[in-house]
Amino acid sequence: MRKIRFLTVCLLAAFLLTACGQQKTSQKNTNSGAEDAMQFPIATSFGTTKKSGTIKVALETDTPFSGIFSDELADSTTEAKLAQFGSESLFDTDNSYNITDSGPAKFSLDRQAKTITITIKKGVKWSDGKQVVAKDVEYAYEVIANRATNSAHYTSSLQDVVGLKAYHDGQAKTISGIEMPDGENGRKVVIHFLAMHPGMLKTGNGYFWESAVPYHYLKNVPFKKLKTSYQIRQKPLYFGPYRVKSMVTGQSVTWVPNKYYWRGMPSLSKIVISIISPKSVATAIKQKTYDVIEVVNSQWSQIKKQKGYKFVANIPLSYTYLGFKLGTWDAKTSQVKMNKKTKMANKSLRQAIGYAMNVTEIERKYTSGLTFRIKTLIPAEYGDYYNDSLDGYPYSPKKAEELLDKAGYKRKKGEKYRRDPQGHKLTIHLAAMTRDSSQVKIINNYIKMWRKIGLHVTLTSGSLMEFNTFYSLLFSDDSQVDMFIAGWSLNDEPSQNGIYGSGTQYNLGRFATDKNTKLINEMDSEKSFNLNYRIKVFKEWQEYMQDQAYVIPLTSSYRIMAINKNLLNYSLESSQENNNHPLWYKVGFKK
């Protein structure tokens, strides 16, 4: 989708939860959609482009965007997609996600000294013409770690930067582990760590930040006002290929070339990204409203023969999951606080809920296999880290009922629904988001499956929720939510600390056990510089998570992009889309 900036993009891949199509042609329980997607290339044609042209890009969401143009303060894929034309990582990568020196900054790691050194290239400039300097790198850490910003990106993994926790806790005015040998206006930064981790050579590892923040532009804005400031919401600075020219609040953003861009002038003269309801995607493709638009999988049969587009596809590092609320977030300690007395604390109950979901059947029926059930929380795209011996939670209502019976969830005579083991009536509140016009059908299908095994499940607030409300309830640990269906867009480096560790707000289920912490620490430990050992730990973690069912993996999807047939150089390859800037710097119309 785009470059990984730790968790800015790691959160909220709600787009994967595709809904039920209404066309009769999409109601067949086939795998034809997946068969189509497997034939598509991962990129358009490549070639020399014109130095002009305007394109329209679709941003699929059912709610106005908040427009937080800051990697350090934004939480969602919506914000990431909005910013993709100007936002740029400090580092380029190859197709295996290894950091290279071809990007805006050079990178070196000294395992023995427990440091990384970042050297920003001369000529890498913000869109106001100012050179990106060492202070801009340090300031990004200050924005994340200062309590006044309340950034969700402050996690236990980043606390390995020496002095970051002391700064966060107000015990120090500076971050002692960030050294600028040539001063704040120099281009070199040395970051000291308490420990080194095997993923540090790859982007998205979570142990150091990969973006910079324009200190000269923001230094007079109080930390507590940054998120709502004019500089962040209306006129952000980036050092990527395009800059913000104008925006219609909550609806669209217009980008034009950054004349100071260090790689040179990009091809396009204007990019307009605007929101569109997922319900309208098929219609927009038929009418050729956009030059770049992601296909909603349930609508594939309606547009598969559309002319004027080049379809490119891949399976991104993303998945949806069913999560259970098992505790709360303690802001004082920046730790998850698990409550073993919560409604969803019983492992058998969680497992039964997973076995009662007919994921494969419902996805084949409505997406023809473009969306498919996954078995573990580590996608197969991670290669050797994936535990292919696990089966996840295939549909088995018999097993679900046996688990509930054995755990004491039984019906009283004449009652439709089961009670909890103490004999109390049990109602489980599910939070889920809106999607296209038939989303409610797929969610109601799952509710129906759960009711068949005797569980009374109802929707939180009585209906599907829009994006912002949904995540507001999850982050605030609202008592109206017992379980929820959400998704991740994942980092290139497979460490799980940033999403399932005890020290991250993104652990939305709020589970924290000694064994989970031990396994997550081990997968990123010194021992795990031995790849075979690390793979072993990852597989053990997947087995543990399957058994405990704190989070039940649901689906992954083929992603199909419809690209104007006259555009060149658009690619879903890892080295392009995950760094973002090589992609949009190159995209343009054929001569």
C-alpha positions, 0 to 999 in steps of 0.5 A: 500500500505504501511505505511503513512508518512503524504503526501509522500504517500498521493500524486499521485496515478496515478495507479488507472486510469486504461486504456481500455483493448484490449481483447474482453473478457474485453469489456463486460459491466459486474461486473465480475472482482469485483465479482472475487476480492471480493472472494480473501483473504486480505493476503497469508497464514502465517507460518514459513519461510526460512532465505534465498531467493531472490524475484523480485518486480515490480514497475509499471511506464512508466518513470524512477524513480528519486530516492529520498530516503527521506520521507521528500523530496519525493512526489510520490508513486513511491518513497514510493514503492521504499523505502518500504523495508527499510523505517520505521515509528516511530510508529506501528498501529492496524487495525483501524490506532490507534498508538500503542507502539509496533513499534520503538518508544513509543507514549503518548499524553497530551491534556491538556499540548498540547504535544506529547512525543516520546520515541525511543526504545533502539536498534533501529538503522540506517543501519550503526549501529548508534542508532536512537536518539532524534536529528534525530526526530527533524532534520526531522522537520528541513528538512521539514521546512527549505526553502532551501529544498523546501519540499512540506510537509511543510503545514499549519497543521504542523505549529501547532508545536510551533516555526515551522513557525518561523524557516521556515520564518528565524526568529529563528535558532531552532524549539522552540517547540521541546524539547529533555529532555535528549539531542540530543543523548537521546531517548526522544522528547517532541513536543509542539503544539499550538492546539490539534486535534482529529486525533492525536492518529491515524497515518497519521494525518498530525499534526506531522511527523512520521519518523526520519532522520539520522542527523549524516549522513546528517548534513554536507550536506547543506539543498539546496543540500540534495535532490540531494545529494549522501547520499539521492540518492545513499546510504540512511540510514534506520532503517527498515528491509532492506538496499540499496545494489545497484541500477541502476539509474532510473531502479532498486534497490537491497535491502539486510537485515539490520543486525542492524534491531531492530526486528531481521534478516528478512527472505529474503536475497535479494529483487530487485525492478525494473520498468516495463511498465504497458503495460507489466504487463499481459505478465510479470505475464504470464511469472512469471517474478516477485514474487510480482506484482500489476495487472493492472485492465484492464488486469485482464481477460488476467491473471485471470486463471494464475497458480503459484500465490496467488491473494490477494485483497483489496480496498485501501484508494485511488481515482482518481479525476478531478481537476480544476486550480483555482489559484496559489501557493504563495511561499512567504506566503505558501498559495494558492492564488485563482483567481476568474477570471480563465477560470474554475471559473464558478461553473456551468461549472465545474458541467457540466463537471462532469455530462458529464462523463460516468464513470460507463459505461466506467469502467465496459466496460474495467475493469469489475467493478474492477474500479468503480465510487465514489460519494464523496471525502471521501471514504466509507472505512472511515466508519461513515465519509462517506456521503452516502446520496450524489450521486456525478456526475452520467452521465447526459448529459441533466443536463450538457447541462441545466447547461451550457445554464443557465450559458450563455455558448452558441453556436453561430449559425453554431458553434460546440462549446460553447463560454464563457458567454462573447461570447469568444471562449472557449478551455479547456486544459486537462492534463492527464497521460499515463498508459497502451497501451489503456489509450488514449482511455479512455481519448478520450472517456471523451473528446468525451463526453464533446464535445457532450455537446458543450465543446471544450476540448483538451489535454495539449501538444496534448497528454498524459504526462509521470508522471514527466512532468505531476506533474511538470506542476501541481506544477508550475501552468502552464498556459497550464493546465485548468483541470487535472485527478490525484489521491490520496493515502490517509492517514489513518486519514481522515483529509483533511487539508493536501490535500485540505487546503489553506496552502498545495502545494498538493492542486493542484487545488489552490482553497481556500475559507473561507467556505472550510477553516472553515470546514477543521479547524472545522473537526480538532478542539477541538470540534471535539474530540466529534466524532459525531460532527466531523462526522457531519462536515465531511458530511457537507464538502462533501456536500459543495465540491460536490456543488462547484465541485472544485474537482470531485471524479471519481473512486476507485479500487480493488487492486489485487496483484499477489504473488508467491504461495510459499511466506508466510506472505504477507498481505494487512491488515492495521496494516501490509502494512501501517506500511510496516516494519512488512510486509517485515520483515515477508515475506519469502518463506515457509520451 
